[in-house]
Structure formats: C-alpha cells, structure tokens
C-alpha cells in the first residue's frame, strides 16, 4: 500500500484531530466520503475501504450530509414515469 506524507498547519491538524483515535483515520474517512460524494467510488467500495457494511456506510454518509439518492426534480420525475410504465 502506498504511503503519503502530508504536512498540515498546526491549526488545521488541531481541528481535525479526534478526541480519540488517530488523525490518519480521520483523514482517510474524509477522503473516502469526498470520493463518494463526487461519485468517484461506489457506496460498496467506500464501505469496504472503511471496514463497514454497505448499509452502515450509506446511513453514515447520510448523517454527514451526503444523500444516497441525489436526483434533481427532473430526474426524479423521469424515474416516477418509468415506474408507472412498468406497473
């Protein structure tokens, strides 16, 4: 596994440092959440990287403000039309 060294200003490191645990773990979590938010990785892959079950990750991401379903009004309307056609 590649290793990355990152220099942070003390003020930023203090803001990120958890009360318990390691700063490296917090940074990994933030990175995975951001990759998921940008749709670079799936919820399944994000869960795998963080050692969670997929549903647990989806709930966690949702609590962090990252919705599982991210559709605008038109996309949602199209989904509803498709469902109605099938039924």
PDB file of N, CA, C and O in Angstrom:
ATOM      1  N   UNK A   1       0.842  -1.171   0.000  1.00  0.00           N
ATOM      2  CA  UNK A   1       0.000   0.000   0.000  1.00  0.00           C
ATOM      3  C   UNK A   1       0.888   1.236   0.000  1.00  0.00           C
ATOM      4  O   UNK A   1       1.823   1.325   0.796  1.00  0.00           O
ATOM      5  N   UNK A   2       0.608   2.186  -0.881  1.00  0.00           N
ATOM      6  CA  UNK A   2       1.416   3.408  -0.909  1.00  0.00           C
ATOM      7  C   UNK A   2       1.265   4.216   0.382  1.00  0.00           C
ATOM      8  O   UNK A   2       0.214   4.200   1.022  1.00  0.00           O
ATOM      9  N   UNK A   3       2.314   4.907   0.741  1.00  0.00           N
ATOM     10  CA  UNK A   3       2.298   5.789   1.899  1.00  0.00           C
ATOM     11  C   UNK A   3       2.440   7.217   1.408  1.00  0.00           C
ATOM     12  O   UNK A   3       3.258   7.511   0.537  1.00  0.00           O
ATOM     13  N   UNK A   4       1.636   8.096   1.975  1.00  0.00           N
ATOM     14  CA  UNK A   4       1.687   9.509   1.618  1.00  0.00           C
ATOM     15  C   UNK A   4       2.006  10.296   2.874  1.00  0.00           C
ATOM     16  O   UNK A   4       1.404  10.078   3.925  1.00  0.00           O
ATOM     17  N   UNK A   5       2.947  11.204   2.760  1.00  0.00           N
ATOM     18  CA  UNK A   5       3.262  12.093   3.869  1.00  0.00           C
ATOM     19  C   UNK A   5       2.638  13.442   3.574  1.00  0.00           C
ATOM     20  O   UNK A   5       2.805  13.994   2.486  1.00  0.00           O
ATOM     21  N   UNK A   6       1.920  13.967   4.548  1.00  0.00           N
ATOM     22  CA  UNK A   6       1.200  15.226   4.361  1.00  0.00           C
ATOM     23  C   UNK A   6       1.558  16.164   5.495  1.00  0.00           C
ATOM     24  O   UNK A   6       1.451  15.801   6.667  1.00  0.00           O
ATOM     25  N   UNK A   7       1.979  17.360   5.152  1.00  0.00           N
ATOM     26  CA  UNK A   7       2.282  18.359   6.171  1.00  0.00           C
ATOM     27  C   UNK A   7       1.072  19.267   6.315  1.00  0.00           C
ATOM     28  O   UNK A   7       0.570  19.817   5.335  1.00  0.00           O
ATOM     29  N   UNK A   8       0.609  19.417   7.555  1.00  0.00           N
ATOM     30  CA  UNK A   8      -0.539  20.270   7.842  1.00  0.00           C
ATOM     31  C   UNK A   8      -0.134  21.374   8.799  1.00  0.00           C
ATOM     32  O   UNK A   8       0.705  21.176   9.679  1.00  0.00           O
ATOM     33  N   UNK A   9      -0.734  22.529   8.619  1.00  0.00           N
ATOM     34  CA  UNK A   9      -0.566  23.596   9.600  1.00  0.00           C
ATOM     35  C   UNK A   9      -1.077  23.075  10.930  1.00  0.00           C
ATOM     36  O   UNK A   9      -2.034  22.301  10.956  1.00  0.00           O
ATOM     37  N   UNK A  10      -0.472  23.473  12.020  1.00  0.00           N
ATOM     38  CA  UNK A  10      -0.878  23.008  13.340  1.00  0.00           C
ATOM     39  C   UNK A  10      -2.352  23.306  13.599  1.00  0.00           C
ATOM     40  O   UNK A  10      -3.067  22.469  14.150  1.00  0.00           O
ATOM     41  N   UNK A  11      -2.800  24.472  13.212  1.00  0.00           N
ATOM     42  CA  UNK A  11      -4.196  24.859  13.440  1.00  0.00           C
ATOM     43  C   UNK A  11      -5.156  23.885  12.747  1.00  0.00           C
ATOM     44  O   UNK A  11      -6.160  23.479  13.333  1.00  0.00           O
ATOM     45  N   UNK A  12      -4.851  23.518  11.516  1.00  0.00           N
ATOM     46  CA  UNK A  12      -5.692  22.570  10.786  1.00  0.00           C
ATOM     47  C   UNK A  12      -5.610  21.182  11.417  1.00  0.00           C
ATOM     48  O   UNK A  12      -6.632  20.515  11.578  1.00  0.00           O
ATOM     49  N   UNK A  13      -4.436  20.753  11.765  1.00  0.00           N
ATOM     50  CA  UNK A  13      -4.274  19.445  12.401  1.00  0.00           C
ATOM     51  C   UNK A  13      -5.044  19.390  13.712  1.00  0.00           C
ATOM     52  O   UNK A  13      -5.650  18.367  14.032  1.00  0.00           O
ATOM     53  N   UNK A  14      -5.029  20.476  14.473  1.00  0.00           N
ATOM     54  CA  UNK A  14      -5.766  20.515  15.739  1.00  0.00           C
ATOM     55  C   UNK A  14      -7.268  20.428  15.504  1.00  0.00           C
ATOM     56  O   UNK A  14      -7.985  19.800  16.283  1.00  0.00           O
ATOM     57  N   UNK A  15      -7.744  21.054  14.438  1.00  0.00           N
ATOM     58  CA  UNK A  15      -9.176  20.993  14.116  1.00  0.00           C
ATOM     59  C   UNK A  15      -9.601  19.582  13.710  1.00  0.00           C
ATOM     60  O   UNK A  15     -10.708  19.147  14.027  1.00  0.00           O
ATOM     61  N   UNK A  16      -8.733  18.883  13.021  1.00  0.00           N
ATOM     62  CA  UNK A  16      -9.051  17.543  12.528  1.00  0.00           C
ATOM     63  C   UNK A  16      -8.829  16.442  13.562  1.00  0.00           C
ATOM     64  O   UNK A  16      -9.461  15.388  13.493  1.00  0.00           O
ATOM     65  N   UNK A  17      -7.951  16.679  14.502  1.00  0.00           N
ATOM     66  CA  UNK A  17      -7.562  15.642  15.453  1.00  0.00           C
ATOM     67  C   UNK A  17      -8.770  15.209  16.285  1.00  0.00           C
ATOM     68  O   UNK A  17      -9.427  16.028  16.927  1.00  0.00           O
ATOM     69  N   UNK A  18      -9.046  13.914  16.258  1.00  0.00           N
ATOM     70  CA  UNK A  18     -10.182  13.407  17.042  1.00  0.00           C
ATOM     71  C   UNK A  18      -9.837  13.355  18.532  1.00  0.00           C
ATOM     72  O   UNK A  18      -8.665  13.330  18.909  1.00  0.00           O
ATOM     73  N   UNK A  19     -10.869  13.339  19.365  1.00  0.00           N
ATOM     74  CA  UNK A  19     -10.650  13.216  20.807  1.00  0.00           C
ATOM     75  C   UNK A  19      -9.973  11.882  21.105  1.00  0.00           C
ATOM     76  O   UNK A  19      -9.116  11.788  21.984  1.00  0.00           O
ATOM     77  N   UNK A  20     -10.370  10.857  20.358  1.00  0.00           N
ATOM     78  CA  UNK A  20      -9.744   9.538  20.476  1.00  0.00           C
ATOM     79  C   UNK A  20      -9.423   9.065  19.064  1.00  0.00           C
ATOM     80  O   UNK A  20     -10.059   9.492  18.100  1.00  0.00           O
ATOM     81  N   UNK A  21      -8.473   8.214  18.951  1.00  0.00           N
ATOM     82  CA  UNK A  21      -8.135   7.677  17.639  1.00  0.00           C
ATOM     83  C   UNK A  21      -6.980   8.410  17.008  1.00  0.00           C
ATOM     84  O   UNK A  21      -6.289   9.204  17.646  1.00  0.00           O
ATOM     85  N   UNK A  22      -6.787   8.117  15.722  1.00  0.00           N
ATOM     86  CA  UNK A  22      -5.635   8.663  15.010  1.00  0.00           C
ATOM     87  C   UNK A  22      -6.069   9.666  13.946  1.00  0.00           C
ATOM     88  O   UNK A  22      -7.107   9.496  13.307  1.00  0.00           O
ATOM     89  N   UNK A  23      -5.279  10.695  13.767  1.00  0.00           N
ATOM     90  CA  UNK A  23      -5.528  11.692  12.737  1.00  0.00           C
ATOM     91  C   UNK A  23      -5.560  11.040  11.362  1.00  0.00           C
ATOM     92  O   UNK A  23      -6.346  11.445  10.506  1.00  0.00           O
ATOM     93  N   UNK A  24      -4.720  10.038  11.139  1.00  0.00           N
ATOM     94  CA  UNK A  24      -4.676   9.346   9.853  1.00  0.00           C
ATOM     95  C   UNK A  24      -6.031   8.716   9.515  1.00  0.00           C
ATOM     96  O   UNK A  24      -6.460   8.729   8.361  1.00  0.00           O
ATOM     97  N   UNK A  25      -6.693   8.169  10.527  1.00  0.00           N
ATOM     98  CA  UNK A  25      -8.001   7.545  10.307  1.00  0.00           C
ATOM     99  C   UNK A  25      -9.061   8.583   9.941  1.00  0.00           C
ATOM    100  O   UNK A  25      -9.917   8.337   9.092  1.00  0.00           O
ATOM    101  N   UNK A  26      -8.995   9.737  10.587  1.00  0.00           N
ATOM    102  CA  UNK A  26      -9.942  10.819  10.280  1.00  0.00           C
ATOM    103  C   UNK A  26      -9.738  11.289   8.846  1.00  0.00           C
ATOM    104  O   UNK A  26     -10.707  11.475   8.109  1.00  0.00           O
ATOM    105  N   UNK A  27      -8.495  11.481   8.449  1.00  0.00           N
ATOM    106  CA  UNK A  27      -8.209  11.933   7.089  1.00  0.00           C
ATOM    107  C   UNK A  27      -8.655  10.905   6.052  1.00  0.00           C
ATOM    108  O   UNK A  27      -9.182  11.277   5.004  1.00  0.00           O
ATOM    109  N   UNK A  28      -8.452   9.633   6.328  1.00  0.00           N
ATOM    110  CA  UNK A  28      -8.891   8.569   5.422  1.00  0.00           C
ATOM    111  C   UNK A  28     -10.409   8.614   5.264  1.00  0.00           C
ATOM    112  O   UNK A  28     -10.929   8.513   4.153  1.00  0.00           O
ATOM    113  N   UNK A  29     -11.109   8.765   6.380  1.00  0.00           N
ATOM    114  CA  UNK A  29     -12.566   8.832   6.354  1.00  0.00           C
ATOM    115  C   UNK A  29     -13.041  10.024   5.521  1.00  0.00           C
ATOM    116  O   UNK A  29     -13.929   9.878   4.682  1.00  0.00           O
ATOM    117  N   UNK A  30     -12.460  11.192   5.746  1.00  0.00           N
ATOM    118  CA  UNK A  30     -12.840  12.378   4.975  1.00  0.00           C
ATOM    119  C   UNK A  30     -12.578  12.189   3.486  1.00  0.00           C
ATOM    120  O   UNK A  30     -13.390  12.592   2.652  1.00  0.00           O
ATOM    121  N   UNK A  31     -11.460  11.586   3.159  1.00  0.00           N
ATOM    122  CA  UNK A  31     -11.110  11.351   1.767  1.00  0.00           C
ATOM    123  C   UNK A  31     -12.113  10.407   1.106  1.00  0.00           C
ATOM    124  O   UNK A  31     -12.579  10.664  -0.003  1.00  0.00           O
ATOM    125  N   UNK A  32     -12.440   9.318   1.790  1.00  0.00           N
ATOM    126  CA  UNK A  32     -13.400   8.357   1.246  1.00  0.00           C
ATOM    127  C   UNK A  32     -14.779   9.000   1.090  1.00  0.00           C
ATOM    128  O   UNK A  32     -15.438   8.799   0.070  1.00  0.00           O
ATOM    129  N   UNK A  33     -15.223   9.767   2.084  1.00  0.00           N
ATOM    130  CA  UNK A  33     -16.518  10.448   1.982  1.00  0.00           C
ATOM    131  C   UNK A  33     -16.540  11.416   0.796  1.00  0.00           C
ATOM    132  O   UNK A  33     -17.541  11.506   0.084  1.00  0.00           O
ATOM    133  N   UNK A  34     -15.461  12.123   0.589  1.00  0.00           N
ATOM    134  CA  UNK A  34     -15.409  13.073  -0.530  1.00  0.00           C
ATOM    135  C   UNK A  34     -15.386  12.352  -1.876  1.00  0.00           C
ATOM    136  O   UNK A  34     -16.033  12.795  -2.824  1.00  0.00           O
ATOM    137  N   UNK A  35     -14.657  11.260  -1.968  1.00  0.00           N
ATOM    138  CA  UNK A  35     -14.654  10.487  -3.219  1.00  0.00           C
ATOM    139  C   UNK A  35     -16.045   9.938  -3.509  1.00  0.00           C
ATOM    140  O   UNK A  35     -16.482   9.922  -4.660  1.00  0.00           O
ATOM    141  N   UNK A  36     -16.732   9.492  -2.480  1.00  0.00           N
ATOM    142  CA  UNK A  36     -18.111   9.004  -2.640  1.00  0.00           C
ATOM    143  C   UNK A  36     -19.039  10.145  -3.055  1.00  0.00           C
ATOM    144  O   UNK A  36     -19.854   9.989  -3.964  1.00  0.00           O
ATOM    145  N   UNK A  37     -18.913  11.289  -2.386  1.00  0.00           N
ATOM    146  CA  UNK A  37     -19.753  12.450  -2.720  1.00  0.00           C
ATOM    147  C   UNK A  37     -19.565  12.864  -4.178  1.00  0.00           C
ATOM    148  O   UNK A  37     -20.525  13.252  -4.844  1.00  0.00           O
ATOM    149  N   UNK A  38     -18.342  12.783  -4.667  1.00  0.00           N
ATOM    150  CA  UNK A  38     -18.044  13.153  -6.057  1.00  0.00           C
ATOM    151  C   UNK A  38     -18.331  12.025  -7.043  1.00  0.00           C
ATOM    152  O   UNK A  38     -18.097  12.165  -8.244  1.00  0.00           O
ATOM    153  N   UNK A  39     -18.842  10.903  -6.528  1.00  0.00           N
ATOM    154  CA  UNK A  39     -19.191   9.729  -7.333  1.00  0.00           C
ATOM    155  C   UNK A  39     -17.980   9.094  -8.019  1.00  0.00           C
ATOM    156  O   UNK A  39     -18.081   8.549  -9.118  1.00  0.00           O
ATOM    157  N   UNK A  40     -16.849   9.179  -7.348  1.00  0.00           N
ATOM    158  CA  UNK A  40     -15.637   8.533  -7.853  1.00  0.00           C
ATOM    159  C   UNK A  40     -15.562   7.084  -7.398  1.00  0.00           C
ATOM    160  O   UNK A  40     -14.915   6.257  -8.040  1.00  0.00           O
ATOM    161  N   UNK A  41     -16.235   6.776  -6.274  1.00  0.00           N
ATOM    162  CA  UNK A  41     -16.319   5.403  -5.774  1.00  0.00           C
ATOM    163  C   UNK A  41     -17.758   5.116  -5.362  1.00  0.00           C
ATOM    164  O   UNK A  41     -18.517   6.027  -5.032  1.00  0.00           O
ATOM    165  N   UNK A  42     -18.114   3.853  -5.386  1.00  0.00           N
ATOM    166  CA  UNK A  42     -19.462   3.432  -5.011  1.00  0.00           C
ATOM    167  C   UNK A  42     -19.603   3.363  -3.490  1.00  0.00           C
ATOM    168  O   UNK A  42     -18.614   3.404  -2.757  1.00  0.00           O
ATOM    169  N   UNK A  43     -20.837   3.260  -3.038  1.00  0.00           N
ATOM    170  CA  UNK A  43     -21.065   3.098  -1.602  1.00  0.00           C
ATOM    171  C   UNK A  43     -20.457   1.785  -1.117  1.00  0.00           C
ATOM    172  O   UNK A  43     -19.948   1.712   0.001  1.00  0.00           O
ATOM    173  N   UNK A  44     -20.507   0.760  -1.945  1.00  0.00           N
ATOM    174  CA  UNK A  44     -19.918  -0.520  -1.571  1.00  0.00           C
ATOM    175  C   UNK A  44     -18.411  -0.421  -1.403  1.00  0.00           C
ATOM    176  O   UNK A  44     -17.853  -0.956  -0.445  1.00  0.00           O
ATOM    177  N   UNK A  45     -17.749   0.263  -2.337  1.00  0.00           N
ATOM    178  CA  UNK A  45     -16.297   0.420  -2.261  1.00  0.00           C
ATOM    179  C   UNK A  45     -15.918   1.287  -1.070  1.00  0.00           C
ATOM    180  O   UNK A  45     -14.951   0.990  -0.369  1.00  0.00           O
ATOM    181  N   UNK A  46     -16.673   2.356  -0.834  1.00  0.00           N
ATOM    182  CA  UNK A  46     -16.408   3.229   0.313  1.00  0.00           C
ATOM    183  C   UNK A  46     -16.538   2.446   1.615  1.00  0.00           C
ATOM    184  O   UNK A  46     -15.704   2.573   2.511  1.00  0.00           O
ATOM    185  N   UNK A  47     -17.590   1.636   1.711  1.00  0.00           N
ATOM    186  CA  UNK A  47     -17.802   0.824   2.909  1.00  0.00           C
ATOM    187  C   UNK A  47     -16.646  -0.154   3.101  1.00  0.00           C
ATOM    188  O   UNK A  47     -16.157  -0.342   4.215  1.00  0.00           O
ATOM    189  N   UNK A  48     -16.224  -0.763   2.021  1.00  0.00           N
ATOM    190  CA  UNK A  48     -15.112  -1.720   2.090  1.00  0.00           C
ATOM    191  C   UNK A  48     -13.845  -1.040   2.603  1.00  0.00           C
ATOM    192  O   UNK A  48     -13.166  -1.572   3.481  1.00  0.00           O
ATOM    193  N   UNK A  49     -13.529   0.118   2.066  1.00  0.00           N
ATOM    194  CA  UNK A  49     -12.313   0.834   2.463  1.00  0.00           C
ATOM    195  C   UNK A  49     -12.355   1.193   3.945  1.00  0.00           C
ATOM    196  O   UNK A  49     -11.341   1.122   4.638  1.00  0.00           O
ATOM    197  N   UNK A  50     -13.546   1.582   4.428  1.00  0.00           N
ATOM    198  CA  UNK A  50     -13.673   1.997   5.825  1.00  0.00           C
ATOM    199  C   UNK A  50     -14.003   0.846   6.775  1.00  0.00           C
ATOM    200  O   UNK A  50     -14.151   1.049   7.980  1.00  0.00           O
ATOM    201  N   UNK A  51     -14.117  -0.363   6.224  1.00  0.00           N
ATOM    202  CA  UNK A  51     -14.379  -1.514   7.069  1.00  0.00           C
ATOM    203  C   UNK A  51     -15.783  -1.531   7.651  1.00  0.00           C
ATOM    204  O   UNK A  51     -15.985  -1.935   8.796  1.00  0.00           O
ATOM    205  N   UNK A  52     -16.762  -1.083   6.846  1.00  0.00           N
ATOM    206  CA  UNK A  52     -18.156  -1.034   7.278  1.00  0.00           C
ATOM    207  C   UNK A  52     -19.000  -1.906   6.368  1.00  0.00           C
ATOM    208  O   UNK A  52     -18.576  -2.273   5.272  1.00  0.00           O
ATOM    209  N   UNK A  53     -20.191  -2.235   6.830  1.00  0.00           N
ATOM    210  CA  UNK A  53     -21.193  -2.819   5.950  1.00  0.00           C
ATOM    211  C   UNK A  53     -21.725  -1.699   5.064  1.00  0.00           C
ATOM    212  O   UNK A  53     -21.715  -0.535   5.463  1.00  0.00           O
ATOM    213  N   UNK A  54     -22.185  -2.041   3.873  1.00  0.00           N
ATOM    214  CA  UNK A  54     -22.645  -1.027   2.915  1.00  0.00           C
ATOM    215  C   UNK A  54     -23.775  -0.170   3.485  1.00  0.00           C
ATOM    216  O   UNK A  54     -23.724   1.056   3.384  1.00  0.00           O
ATOM    217  N   UNK A  55     -24.792  -0.793   4.080  1.00  0.00           N
ATOM    218  CA  UNK A  55     -25.911  -0.036   4.624  1.00  0.00           C
ATOM    219  C   UNK A  55     -25.456   0.881   5.756  1.00  0.00           C
ATOM    220  O   UNK A  55     -25.946   2.003   5.889  1.00  0.00           O
ATOM    221  N   UNK A  56     -24.529   0.405   6.559  1.00  0.00           N
ATOM    222  CA  UNK A  56     -23.970   1.229   7.634  1.00  0.00           C
ATOM    223  C   UNK A  56     -23.291   2.464   7.048  1.00  0.00           C
ATOM    224  O   UNK A  56     -23.450   3.569   7.567  1.00  0.00           O
ATOM    225  N   UNK A  57     -22.528   2.273   5.956  1.00  0.00           N
ATOM    226  CA  UNK A  57     -21.866   3.412   5.325  1.00  0.00           C
ATOM    227  C   UNK A  57     -22.887   4.394   4.746  1.00  0.00           C
ATOM    228  O   UNK A  57     -22.743   5.605   4.914  1.00  0.00           O
ATOM    229  N   UNK A  58     -23.910   3.884   4.069  1.00  0.00           N
ATOM    230  CA  UNK A  58     -24.925   4.759   3.475  1.00  0.00           C
ATOM    231  C   UNK A  58     -25.582   5.618   4.551  1.00  0.00           C
ATOM    232  O   UNK A  58     -25.785   6.816   4.359  1.00  0.00           O
ATOM    233  N   UNK A  59     -25.909   5.004   5.672  1.00  0.00           N
ATOM    234  CA  UNK A  59     -26.504   5.760   6.786  1.00  0.00           C
ATOM    235  C   UNK A  59     -25.530   6.792   7.332  1.00  0.00           C
ATOM    236  O   UNK A  59     -25.910   7.928   7.613  1.00  0.00           O
ATOM    237  N   UNK A  60     -24.284   6.396   7.479  1.00  0.00           N
ATOM    238  CA  UNK A  60     -23.267   7.310   7.991  1.00  0.00           C
ATOM    239  C   UNK A  60     -23.076   8.490   7.041  1.00  0.00           C
ATOM    240  O   UNK A  60     -23.054   9.643   7.472  1.00  0.00           O
ATOM    241  N   UNK A  61     -22.941   8.201   5.758  1.00  0.00           N
ATOM    242  CA  UNK A  61     -22.763   9.276   4.773  1.00  0.00           C
ATOM    243  C   UNK A  61     -23.963  10.225   4.796  1.00  0.00           C
ATOM    244  O   UNK A  61     -23.803  11.440   4.680  1.00  0.00           O
ATOM    245  N   UNK A  62     -25.143   9.670   4.945  1.00  0.00           N
ATOM    246  CA  UNK A  62     -26.350  10.492   5.015  1.00  0.00           C
ATOM    247  C   UNK A  62     -26.299  11.424   6.230  1.00  0.00           C
ATOM    248  O   UNK A  62     -26.652  12.600   6.132  1.00  0.00           O
ATOM    249  N   UNK A  63     -25.860  10.895   7.367  1.00  0.00           N
ATOM    250  CA  UNK A  63     -25.731  11.741   8.566  1.00  0.00           C
ATOM    251  C   UNK A  63     -24.690  12.832   8.353  1.00  0.00           C
ATOM    252  O   UNK A  63     -24.763  13.895   8.970  1.00  0.00           O
ATOM    253  N   UNK A  64     -23.721  12.567   7.480  1.00  0.00           N
ATOM    254  CA  UNK A  64     -22.685  13.556   7.178  1.00  0.00           C
ATOM    255  C   UNK A  64     -23.112  14.516   6.068  1.00  0.00           C
ATOM    256  O   UNK A  64     -22.314  15.337   5.616  1.00  0.00           O
ATOM    257  N   UNK A  65     -24.373  14.415   5.627  1.00  0.00           N
ATOM    258  CA  UNK A  65     -24.906  15.341   4.632  1.00  0.00           C
ATOM    259  C   UNK A  65     -24.732  14.901   3.194  1.00  0.00           C
ATOM    260  O   UNK A  65     -24.889  15.710   2.280  1.00  0.00           O
ATOM    261  N   UNK A  66     -24.409  13.634   2.973  1.00  0.00           N
ATOM    262  CA  UNK A  66     -24.232  13.116   1.621  1.00  0.00           C
ATOM    263  C   UNK A  66     -25.382  12.149   1.347  1.00  0.00           C
ATOM    264  O   UNK A  66     -25.378  11.025   1.849  1.00  0.00           O
ATOM    265  N   UNK A  67     -26.362  12.573   0.559  1.00  0.00           N
ATOM    266  CA  UNK A  67     -27.533  11.709   0.335  1.00  0.00           C
ATOM    267  C   UNK A  67     -27.198  10.509  -0.541  1.00  0.00           C
ATOM    268  O   UNK A  67     -26.325  10.574  -1.407  1.00  0.00           O
ATOM    269  N   UNK A  68     -27.913   9.409  -0.298  1.00  0.00           N
ATOM    270  CA  UNK A  68     -27.747   8.215  -1.120  1.00  0.00           C
ATOM    271  C   UNK A  68     -28.350   8.449  -2.495  1.00  0.00           C
ATOM    272  O   UNK A  68     -27.727   8.154  -3.515  1.00  0.00           O
ATOM    273  N   UNK A  69     -29.567   8.983  -2.515  1.00  0.00           N
ATOM    274  CA  UNK A  69     -30.219   9.342  -3.773  1.00  0.00           C
ATOM    275  C   UNK A  69     -30.002  10.829  -3.996  1.00  0.00           C
ATOM    276  O   UNK A  69     -30.379  11.654  -3.164  1.00  0.00           O
ATOM    277  N   UNK A  70     -29.408  11.156  -5.098  1.00  0.00           N
ATOM    278  CA  UNK A  70     -29.076  12.549  -5.384  1.00  0.00           C
ATOM    279  C   UNK A  70     -29.602  12.896  -6.768  1.00  0.00           C
ATOM    280  O   UNK A  70     -28.852  12.950  -7.742  1.00  0.00           O
ATOM    281  N   UNK A  71     -30.914  13.131  -6.833  1.00  0.00           N
ATOM    282  CA  UNK A  71     -31.549  13.439  -8.111  1.00  0.00           C
ATOM    283  C   UNK A  71     -32.159  14.828  -8.063  1.00  0.00           C
ATOM    284  O   UNK A  71     -32.669  15.268  -7.032  1.00  0.00           O
ATOM    285  N   UNK A  72     -32.096  15.507  -9.194  1.00  0.00           N
ATOM    286  CA  UNK A  72     -32.827  16.763  -9.262  1.00  0.00           C
ATOM    287  C   UNK A  72     -34.287  16.451  -9.580  1.00  0.00           C
ATOM    288  O   UNK A  72     -34.653  15.294  -9.781  1.00  0.00           O
ATOM    289  N   UNK A  73     -35.105  17.479  -9.622  1.00  0.00           N
ATOM    290  CA  UNK A  73     -36.550  17.294  -9.796  1.00  0.00           C
ATOM    291  C   UNK A  73     -36.888  16.573 -11.100  1.00  0.00           C
ATOM    292  O   UNK A  73     -37.760  15.705 -11.118  1.00  0.00           O
ATOM    293  N   UNK A  74     -36.217  16.921 -12.170  1.00  0.00           N
ATOM    294  CA  UNK A  74     -36.494  16.295 -13.465  1.00  0.00           C
ATOM    295  C   UNK A  74     -36.087  14.825 -13.473  1.00  0.00           C
ATOM    296  O   UNK A  74     -36.815  13.986 -14.003  1.00  0.00           O
ATOM    297  N   UNK A  75     -34.935  14.505 -12.894  1.00  0.00           N
ATOM    298  CA  UNK A  75     -34.504  13.107 -12.817  1.00  0.00           C
ATOM    299  C   UNK A  75     -35.505  12.279 -12.011  1.00  0.00           C
ATOM    300  O   UNK A  75     -35.833  11.154 -12.388  1.00  0.00           O
ATOM    301  N   UNK A  76     -35.989  12.838 -10.899  1.00  0.00           N
ATOM    302  CA  UNK A  76     -36.965  12.127 -10.076  1.00  0.00           C
ATOM    303  C   UNK A  76     -38.266  11.911 -10.851  1.00  0.00           C
ATOM    304  O   UNK A  76     -38.845  10.825 -10.799  1.00  0.00           O
ATOM    305  N   UNK A  77     -38.728  12.942 -11.571  1.00  0.00           N
ATOM    306  CA  UNK A  77     -39.950  12.830 -12.360  1.00  0.00           C
ATOM    307  C   UNK A  77     -39.799  11.733 -13.425  1.00  0.00           C
ATOM    308  O   UNK A  77     -40.740  10.981 -13.675  1.00  0.00           O
ATOM    309  N   UNK A  78     -38.640  11.645 -14.037  1.00  0.00           N
ATOM    310  CA  UNK A  78     -38.380  10.613 -15.042  1.00  0.00           C
ATOM    311  C   UNK A  78     -38.432   9.223 -14.407  1.00  0.00           C
ATOM    312  O   UNK A  78     -38.984   8.294 -14.996  1.00  0.00           O
ATOM    313  N   UNK A  79     -37.866   9.075 -13.222  1.00  0.00           N
ATOM    314  CA  UNK A  79     -37.907   7.799 -12.524  1.00  0.00           C
ATOM    315  C   UNK A  79     -39.368   7.387 -12.233  1.00  0.00           C
ATOM    316  O   UNK A  79     -39.748   6.230 -12.417  1.00  0.00           O
ATOM    317  N   UNK A  80     -40.166   8.353 -11.778  1.00  0.00           N
ATOM    318  CA  UNK A  80     -41.570   8.075 -11.488  1.00  0.00           C
ATOM    319  C   UNK A  80     -42.300   7.654 -12.751  1.00  0.00           C
ATOM    320  O   UNK A  80     -43.094   6.715 -12.717  1.00  0.00           O
ATOM    321  N   UNK A  81     -42.047   8.327 -13.865  1.00  0.00           N
ATOM    322  CA  UNK A  81     -42.681   7.954 -15.142  1.00  0.00           C
ATOM    323  C   UNK A  81     -42.282   6.535 -15.534  1.00  0.00           C
ATOM    324  O   UNK A  81     -43.126   5.754 -15.972  1.00  0.00           O
ATOM    325  N   UNK A  82     -41.012   6.198 -15.380  1.00  0.00           N
ATOM    326  CA  UNK A  82     -40.551   4.842 -15.716  1.00  0.00           C
ATOM    327  C   UNK A  82     -41.221   3.784 -14.845  1.00  0.00           C
ATOM    328  O   UNK A  82     -41.607   2.725 -15.340  1.00  0.00           O
ATOM    329  N   UNK A  83     -41.357   4.061 -13.569  1.00  0.00           N
ATOM    330  CA  UNK A  83     -42.001   3.111 -12.655  1.00  0.00           C
ATOM    331  C   UNK A  83     -43.459   2.924 -13.030  1.00  0.00           C
ATOM    332  O   UNK A  83     -43.972   1.805 -13.009  1.00  0.00           O
ATOM    333  N   UNK A  84     -44.116   3.994 -13.366  1.00  0.00           N
ATOM    334  CA  UNK A  84     -45.536   3.905 -13.748  1.00  0.00           C
ATOM    335  C   UNK A  84     -45.728   3.103 -15.033  1.00  0.00           C
ATOM    336  O   UNK A  84     -46.710   2.374 -15.177  1.00  0.00           O
ATOM    337  N   UNK A  85     -44.786   3.240 -15.964  1.00  0.00           N
ATOM    338  CA  UNK A  85     -44.864   2.480 -17.216  1.00  0.00           C
ATOM    339  C   UNK A  85     -44.727   0.979 -16.951  1.00  0.00           C
ATOM    340  O   UNK A  85     -45.353   0.161 -17.626  1.00  0.00           O
ATOM    341  N   UNK A  86     -43.906   0.630 -15.966  1.00  0.00           N
ATOM    342  CA  UNK A  86     -43.689  -0.776 -15.643  1.00  0.00           C
ATOM    343  C   UNK A  86     -44.893  -1.395 -14.922  1.00  0.00           C
ATOM    344  O   UNK A  86     -45.154  -2.592 -15.043  1.00  0.00           O
ATOM    345  N   UNK A  87     -45.617  -0.563 -14.177  1.00  0.00           N
ATOM    346  CA  UNK A  87     -46.730  -1.067 -13.354  1.00  0.00           C
ATOM    347  C   UNK A  87     -47.969  -1.106 -14.099  1.00  0.00           C
ATOM    348  O   UNK A  87     -49.001  -1.503 -13.560  1.00  0.00           O
TER     349      UNK A  87
END
